[in-house]
Amino acid sequence: MDAWLLLYIGMGLYMVSQVLFTRSSILAGTAVGQILCLLLPSLIFVKWKTGSVYKALRIRPVSAGIILRVVILAVTFMGFAELLQMVTQPLIERYFPDQLAAIEAIMKMLTPTSATGLFGNLLVVGLIAPICEEVFFRGAFQGTLEKRGPTRAILISALVFALIHLNPYSVFGIFVIGIGLGYLTWRTQSLWPAILWHVINNSLVTVLLYFKGDSYTMPLWLNAILAVLFVIAAWEFTRHTRLGSKREATPLVNAPKLLSRKFSHLLTASGVMLTLAICAGLFCFGLASLGSNFLEPKYSLGDIAVYLRGPAFNPEELQVGDVVVYHLNEGNLRYSRILAIDSDQITVIGRFNAKGDRINEVIDQKQLAGKFIWSFDPGEAIKQLTETNRPPAPTSKSN
C-alpha cells in the first residue's frame, strides 16, 4: 500500500500544480509539476523508506551493448505504436467521440513553431519529463510493488502510467511502452535503460512535430517495417540479457511498511472510489473550448465549458435557454443555445449568412451529445492553444 500512497500524493500534487502554473506557461508549468510533484516526492519516499536512494531506484550503469539495443528498441517502437493506434482508434472513437478536439489541442501544444520552441520542448518534454516520470513510475512505484512479484508490478505501473496521461487515443500505445520500460528496468536492474528509451521516444515525437507538423503520420509501409524490427529487437534483447540464478531485489521490496493495516485498507477503499470517479467522469463529462461571445454573459470567448454527456445526459430535461452540444451531419460537434423545443425537434441559435441575417437551425433530438453545466477561464496559455481546436459555434458580424 505504500506504493499507492506515493501515487495519490504525486498525482494529487501534480494536478494542483497544473492548475496553478500552466495558466501563464504550459512548458514551465509542466516542468515545475514534474520536478516538484513527481521527482521530489519519489526521492523523499525512497529515502524515508530505505535510506538508500541510488540503490533503491536502481541507478546503476549498464553496458554499451544494452544501450545500443535500447536505442534500437526506442526507434523501432515508433512504427509499432503507430500501427497499434490505427488498430485501436475505431474502438476509441466509438466510446470517446467528442475527445478528438482536446487531443488535437494537446498535439498543437507539443508542436514547436520555432527553434526556441523546439529547444524548450526538447528540454521539458524530451528530458525533464522522462527522467521525472521514470524515477516515479519505474523507480519508486514499480520498485515498491515488486514485493508481490515483478510481473504484477510491471503491469500495474504500466496501466497507471497509461491512464494518467488522459489520452484515450494513445492509451494502448502508452500501456505497451509502459510494459517495455518496466521490463527493461527489472531485467537490467537499472533505471537508465527506461530513461533512455523514454527520452528518445519523446524527443523523436517532438522533432517530427516540428519538421512535419501535428497532422503528420508515417507511411504504412514504414510503420510495418519498424514494427517487425521492433519485435525482432525485443526478442534479441530478451535472449541477450539472460537472467542469472540470483537477482538482487531493490531495497524497496524488503523495506518495512510505512502504513498500518487499517490505514492501508482505508487507502485501498479510497483508491477504488477515486478510480470509479475518474471512469465516471470520462464517460459522463466532456470539455468544449468556446470560440465566440454569443453565449455571454454566462459563457465567454476562450472559456472551457464542462458539459454532461453519455449516461449523465437526459435530453428530456432540456429547457429553452440551455446550451447544448450536438452532432452535425458531417459528424463534427457544435454548441448553441436552445430557442424552442417542439417534441423531438429543437431550434437553436444559428449562424449569420453573408447578408447578415441569422438563420437558426433545427436539429433532431438524436443529434444531441450533451448539455453545458459550467465553465471556467483556463488562462491565456491554454486559450492560445485551443483557439483553433474548438467545436464550431454560430458566428455573427460582431464576432
C-alpha positions as CSV (number, residue, x, y, z in Angstrom):
1,M,0.0,0.0,0.0
2,D,3.0,2.3,0.3
3,A,3.2,2.5,-3.4
4,W,-0.4,3.7,-3.7
5,L,0.3,6.4,-1.0
6,L,3.1,7.7,-3.2
7,L,0.8,7.6,-6.3
8,Y,-2.0,9.5,-4.6
9,I,0.4,12.2,-3.2
10,G,2.3,12.6,-6.5
11,M,-0.8,12.7,-8.8
12,G,-2.7,14.9,-6.4
13,L,0.1,17.4,-6.2
14,Y,0.7,17.3,-10.0
15,M,-2.9,18.1,-10.8
16,V,-2.8,21.1,-8.4
17,S,0.4,22.3,-9.9
18,Q,-1.0,22.2,-13.4
19,V,-3.9,24.4,-12.4
20,L,-1.6,26.9,-10.6
21,F,1.3,27.0,-13.0
22,T,0.1,26.3,-16.6
23,R,-2.1,29.4,-16.8
24,S,0.9,31.5,-17.9
25,S,3.2,29.0,-19.5
26,I,2.4,25.4,-20.2
27,L,6.0,24.3,-20.6
28,A,7.1,26.0,-17.4
29,G,4.0,24.6,-15.6
30,T,4.8,21.1,-16.8
31,A,8.5,21.3,-15.7
32,V,7.5,22.6,-12.3
33,G,4.9,19.9,-11.9
34,Q,7.3,17.1,-13.0
35,I,10.1,18.1,-10.7
36,L,8.2,19.2,-7.6
37,C,5.3,16.7,-7.7
38,L,6.9,13.5,-9.3
39,L,10.6,13.6,-8.8
40,L,10.8,15.2,-5.4
41,P,8.1,13.1,-3.7
42,S,9.8,9.9,-5.2
43,L,13.2,10.8,-3.7
44,I,11.7,11.7,-0.3
45,F,9.6,8.5,-0.3
46,V,12.6,6.2,-1.2
47,K,14.9,7.9,1.2
48,W,12.4,7.7,4.0
49,K,11.6,4.0,3.3
50,T,15.1,2.6,2.6
51,G,17.7,5.3,3.4
52,S,19.4,4.5,0.1
53,V,18.2,6.5,-2.9
54,Y,20.6,5.3,-5.6
55,K,20.4,1.6,-4.7
56,A,16.6,1.6,-4.2
57,L,15.9,3.4,-7.5
58,R,18.4,1.1,-9.3
59,I,20.6,4.0,-10.5
60,R,23.4,1.8,-11.8
61,P,25.4,1.8,-15.1
62,V,24.7,-0.7,-17.9
63,S,26.9,-2.0,-20.8
64,A,27.3,-0.3,-24.2
65,G,25.6,-3.3,-25.7
66,I,22.4,-2.7,-23.7
67,I,22.5,1.0,-24.5
68,L,22.7,0.2,-28.3
69,R,19.8,-2.3,-28.0
70,V,17.6,0.2,-26.1
71,V,18.2,2.8,-28.8
72,I,17.1,0.3,-31.5
73,L,14.0,-0.6,-29.4
74,A,13.1,3.0,-28.9
75,V,13.4,4.0,-32.6
76,T,11.5,0.9,-34.0
77,F,8.8,1.2,-31.4
78,M,7.6,4.3,-33.2
79,G,6.2,2.2,-36.0
80,F,4.8,-0.4,-33.7
81,A,2.9,2.3,-31.7
82,E,1.5,3.9,-34.9
83,L,0.1,0.5,-36.1
84,L,-1.4,-0.1,-32.7
85,Q,-3.1,3.2,-32.7
86,M,-4.5,2.6,-36.2
87,V,-6.0,-0.7,-35.0
88,T,-7.5,0.6,-31.8
89,Q,-8.6,4.1,-33.0
90,P,-12.1,3.0,-34.2
91,L,-12.8,1.5,-30.8
92,I,-11.7,4.7,-29.0
93,E,-13.7,6.9,-31.4
94,R,-16.8,4.9,-30.7
95,Y,-16.7,5.5,-26.9
96,F,-14.9,8.9,-26.8
97,P,-16.2,10.6,-30.0
98,D,-16.0,14.1,-28.6
99,Q,-12.4,13.9,-27.2
100,L,-10.7,14.5,-30.6
101,A,-10.7,18.3,-30.3
102,A,-8.9,18.0,-26.9
103,I,-6.3,15.6,-28.3
104,E,-5.7,17.9,-31.3
105,A,-5.1,20.8,-28.8
106,I,-2.6,18.6,-27.0
107,M,-0.8,17.8,-30.2
108,K,-0.8,21.5,-31.1
109,M,0.8,22.2,-27.7
110,L,3.5,19.7,-28.4
111,T,4.2,21.2,-31.8
112,P,7.0,23.8,-31.6
113,T,6.9,26.6,-34.2
114,S,10.4,28.0,-33.8
115,A,13.9,26.9,-32.9
116,T,13.5,28.3,-29.4
117,G,10.2,26.4,-29.0
118,L,11.9,23.2,-30.2
119,F,14.7,23.6,-27.6
120,G,12.1,24.3,-24.9
121,N,10.0,21.2,-25.8
122,L,13.1,19.0,-26.1
123,L,14.2,20.2,-22.6
124,V,10.9,19.8,-20.9
125,V,9.1,17.0,-22.9
126,G,12.2,15.2,-24.1
127,L,14.4,15.3,-21.0
128,I,12.8,16.6,-17.8
129,A,9.5,14.7,-18.1
130,P,11.1,11.3,-19.0
131,I,13.6,11.5,-16.0
132,C,10.9,12.5,-13.5
133,E,8.3,10.0,-14.7
134,E,10.7,7.1,-14.8
135,V,12.0,7.8,-11.3
136,F,8.4,8.0,-10.1
137,F,6.8,5.1,-12.0
138,R,9.6,2.6,-12.7
139,G,11.8,3.6,-9.8
140,A,9.8,4.2,-6.7
141,F,6.3,3.0,-7.7
142,Q,7.1,-0.3,-9.5
143,G,10.0,-1.0,-7.2
144,T,7.7,-1.0,-4.2
145,L,5.1,-3.1,-6.0
146,E,7.7,-5.8,-6.9
147,K,7.3,-7.1,-3.4
148,R,4.4,-9.2,-4.8
149,G,6.1,-10.2,-8.0
150,P,7.7,-8.4,-11.0
151,T,5.0,-9.3,-13.5
152,R,2.2,-7.8,-11.4
153,A,4.3,-4.7,-10.6
154,I,5.2,-4.1,-14.3
155,L,1.6,-4.4,-15.5
156,I,0.2,-2.2,-12.7
157,S,2.7,0.5,-13.2
158,A,2.2,0.4,-17.0
159,L,-1.6,0.6,-16.6
160,V,-1.4,3.6,-14.2
161,F,1.2,5.3,-16.4
162,A,-1.2,5.0,-19.4
163,L,-4.3,6.2,-17.6
164,I,-2.7,9.3,-16.0
165,H,-1.9,10.6,-19.5
166,L,-5.6,11.1,-20.0
167,N,-5.3,10.4,-23.7
168,P,-7.8,7.7,-24.9
169,Y,-6.4,7.7,-28.4
170,S,-2.9,6.7,-27.3
171,V,-3.8,4.7,-24.1
172,F,-2.9,1.3,-25.6
173,G,0.4,2.5,-27.0
174,I,1.4,4.2,-23.8
175,F,0.4,1.0,-21.9
176,V,2.6,-1.1,-24.2
177,I,5.6,1.2,-23.8
178,G,5.0,1.2,-20.1
179,I,5.3,-2.5,-20.0
180,G,8.5,-2.3,-22.0
181,L,10.0,0.4,-19.7
182,G,9.1,-1.6,-16.6
183,Y,10.5,-4.8,-18.1
184,L,13.8,-3.1,-19.0
185,T,14.2,-1.7,-15.5
186,W,13.6,-5.1,-13.9
187,R,15.6,-7.1,-16.5
188,T,18.7,-4.9,-16.4
189,Q,18.3,-4.0,-12.7
190,S,18.9,-0.4,-13.8
191,L,16.7,2.6,-14.4
192,W,18.9,4.1,-17.1
193,P,17.6,2.0,-20.0
194,A,14.0,3.0,-19.3
195,I,15.0,6.7,-19.0
196,L,17.0,6.4,-22.3
197,W,14.0,4.8,-24.2
198,H,11.6,7.4,-22.8
199,V,13.9,10.3,-23.7
200,I,14.4,9.0,-27.3
201,N,10.6,8.4,-27.7
202,N,9.6,11.9,-26.6
203,S,12.4,13.6,-28.4
204,L,11.6,11.9,-31.7
205,V,8.0,12.8,-31.4
206,T,8.9,16.4,-30.7
207,V,11.3,16.7,-33.7
208,L,8.8,15.1,-36.0
209,L,6.1,17.5,-34.9
210,Y,8.5,20.5,-35.5
211,F,9.5,19.4,-39.0
212,K,6.3,17.7,-40.2
213,G,3.5,19.3,-38.2
214,D,0.9,17.8,-35.9
215,S,-1.1,16.2,-38.7
216,Y,1.8,14.1,-39.9
217,T,1.6,10.3,-39.9
218,M,4.3,8.0,-41.0
219,P,3.6,5.8,-44.2
220,L,2.0,2.5,-43.5
221,W,4.9,0.6,-45.1
222,L,7.4,2.3,-42.8
223,N,5.4,1.6,-39.7
224,A,5.1,-2.1,-40.8
225,I,8.9,-2.4,-41.2
226,L,9.6,-0.7,-37.9
227,A,7.1,-2.9,-36.1
228,V,8.7,-6.1,-37.4
229,L,12.1,-4.8,-36.5
230,F,10.8,-3.9,-33.0
231,V,9.6,-7.4,-32.4
232,I,12.9,-8.8,-33.6
233,A,14.8,-6.4,-31.4
234,A,12.7,-7.2,-28.4
235,W,13.3,-10.9,-28.9
236,E,17.0,-10.4,-29.3
237,F,17.2,-8.2,-26.2
238,T,15.5,-10.8,-24.1
239,R,17.8,-13.5,-25.5
240,H,20.9,-11.4,-24.9
241,T,20.1,-10.4,-21.3
242,R,19.6,-13.9,-19.8
243,L,18.6,-14.0,-16.2
244,G,21.2,-15.3,-13.7
245,S,20.4,-17.7,-10.9
246,K,20.4,-14.9,-8.4
247,R,18.9,-11.5,-8.8
248,E,19.3,-8.7,-6.3
249,A,15.9,-7.2,-5.4
250,T,15.6,-3.5,-4.9
251,P,15.7,-2.4,-1.2
252,L,12.1,-1.2,-1.6
253,V,10.9,-4.8,-1.7
254,N,12.3,-5.7,1.8
255,A,11.8,-2.3,3.4
256,P,9.3,-2.0,6.3
257,K,5.8,-0.7,5.6
258,L,5.1,2.9,6.2
259,L,1.3,2.4,6.7
260,S,-0.6,0.3,9.2
261,R,-3.0,-2.4,8.0
262,K,-6.1,-0.3,9.0
263,F,-4.8,2.8,7.1
264,S,-3.9,0.5,4.1
265,H,-7.5,-0.7,3.9
266,L,-8.8,2.9,4.0
267,L,-6.3,3.9,1.3
268,T,-7.5,0.9,-0.9
269,A,-11.1,1.9,-0.5
270,S,-10.4,5.5,-1.3
271,G,-8.4,4.4,-4.3
272,V,-11.2,2.3,-5.7
273,M,-13.6,5.2,-5.2
274,L,-11.3,7.6,-6.9
275,T,-10.8,5.2,-9.9
276,L,-14.6,4.8,-10.2
277,A,-15.0,8.6,-10.1
278,I,-12.4,9.1,-12.8
279,C,-14.0,6.5,-15.0
280,A,-17.4,8.0,-14.4
281,G,-16.0,11.4,-15.3
282,L,-14.6,10.2,-18.6
283,F,-18.0,8.8,-19.7
284,C,-20.2,11.4,-18.2
285,F,-18.5,14.7,-18.8
286,G,-16.9,16.5,-21.8
287,L,-15.0,19.7,-22.4
288,A,-15.5,22.4,-25.1
289,S,-13.4,25.5,-25.8
290,L,-15.7,28.4,-26.6
291,G,-14.8,30.2,-29.8
292,S,-17.4,33.0,-29.7
293,N,-19.0,35.5,-27.3
294,F,-22.6,34.8,-28.5
295,L,-23.4,32.9,-25.2
296,E,-22.5,35.8,-23.0
297,P,-22.8,36.7,-20.2
298,K,-22.6,33.2,-18.7
299,Y,-20.1,31.8,-21.3
300,S,-17.3,33.9,-22.8
301,L,-14.8,33.6,-25.6
302,G,-11.9,31.3,-24.7
303,D,-13.6,29.7,-21.7
304,I,-13.6,26.0,-21.2
305,A,-17.1,24.7,-20.8
306,V,-18.0,21.4,-19.0
307,Y,-20.9,19.5,-20.4
308,L,-22.9,16.4,-19.4
309,R,-22.7,13.6,-21.9
310,G,-23.4,9.9,-22.1
311,P,-25.4,8.3,-19.3
312,A,-25.5,11.6,-17.3
313,F,-27.2,13.5,-20.1
314,N,-31.0,13.3,-20.3
315,P,-32.5,15.2,-23.4
316,E,-35.9,15.0,-21.8
317,E,-34.8,17.5,-19.1
318,L,-33.8,20.2,-21.6
319,Q,-35.3,23.7,-21.4
320,V,-35.4,26.8,-23.5
321,G,-32.2,28.7,-22.8
322,D,-30.0,25.7,-22.2
323,V,-26.8,25.4,-24.1
324,V,-26.4,22.0,-25.9
325,V,-23.7,20.2,-27.8
326,Y,-24.9,18.4,-30.9
327,H,-23.6,16.5,-33.9
328,L,-23.6,17.9,-37.4
329,N,-24.3,15.8,-40.4
330,E,-20.6,15.6,-41.0
331,G,-20.1,14.1,-37.6
332,N,-18.4,17.2,-36.1
333,L,-19.6,18.8,-32.8
334,R,-21.2,22.2,-32.4
335,Y,-22.7,24.0,-29.4
336,S,-25.5,26.6,-29.3
337,R,-28.4,27.9,-27.1
338,I,-31.9,26.4,-27.4
339,L,-34.5,28.8,-28.7
340,A,-37.5,26.5,-28.8
341,I,-38.4,22.8,-28.2
342,D,-41.1,21.1,-30.2
343,S,-41.3,17.4,-29.4
344,D,-38.1,15.8,-30.9
345,Q,-37.3,19.0,-32.9
346,I,-35.1,21.6,-31.2
347,T,-34.4,25.1,-32.6
348,V,-31.0,26.6,-31.7
349,I,-29.2,29.8,-32.5
350,G,-27.7,29.5,-36.0
351,R,-25.1,31.3,-38.0
352,F,-25.3,34.6,-39.8
353,N,-25.3,34.3,-43.5
354,A,-23.4,36.6,-45.9
355,K,-26.2,39.1,-45.8
356,G,-26.1,39.4,-42.1
357,D,-29.3,37.6,-41.5
358,R,-29.4,35.0,-38.7
359,I,-30.5,31.5,-39.9
360,N,-31.5,29.4,-36.9
361,E,-31.0,25.7,-37.0
362,V,-33.5,22.9,-36.3
363,I,-31.9,19.7,-35.0
364,D,-33.3,16.4,-34.1
365,Q,-33.0,15.1,-30.6
366,K,-30.9,12.2,-31.9
367,Q,-28.2,14.7,-32.8
368,L,-27.7,15.9,-29.2
369,A,-24.5,15.0,-27.5
370,G,-24.6,16.9,-24.2
371,K,-25.6,20.0,-22.2
372,F,-23.4,22.8,-20.7
373,I,-23.4,22.9,-17.0
374,W,-20.3,25.0,-16.0
375,S,-17.4,27.0,-17.4
376,F,-14.0,28.4,-16.3
377,D,-11.3,30.6,-17.5
378,P,-8.2,28.4,-18.3
379,G,-5.7,31.2,-18.7
380,E,-4.1,32.8,-21.7
381,A,-1.7,29.9,-22.5
382,I,-4.5,27.4,-22.8
383,K,-6.6,29.8,-24.8
384,Q,-3.9,30.3,-27.4
385,L,-3.6,26.5,-27.7
386,T,-7.3,25.8,-28.2
387,E,-8.3,28.8,-30.3
388,T,-8.1,26.6,-33.5
389,N,-9.4,23.4,-31.9
390,R,-12.9,24.2,-30.8
391,P,-16.3,22.8,-31.7
392,P,-17.8,25.1,-34.3
393,A,-20.1,27.8,-32.8
394,P,-22.5,30.2,-34.5
395,T,-20.8,33.4,-35.6
396,S,-22.0,36.9,-36.1
397,K,-20.7,40.0,-37.8
398,S,-19.6,41.4,-34.4
399,N,-17.5,38.2,-33.6
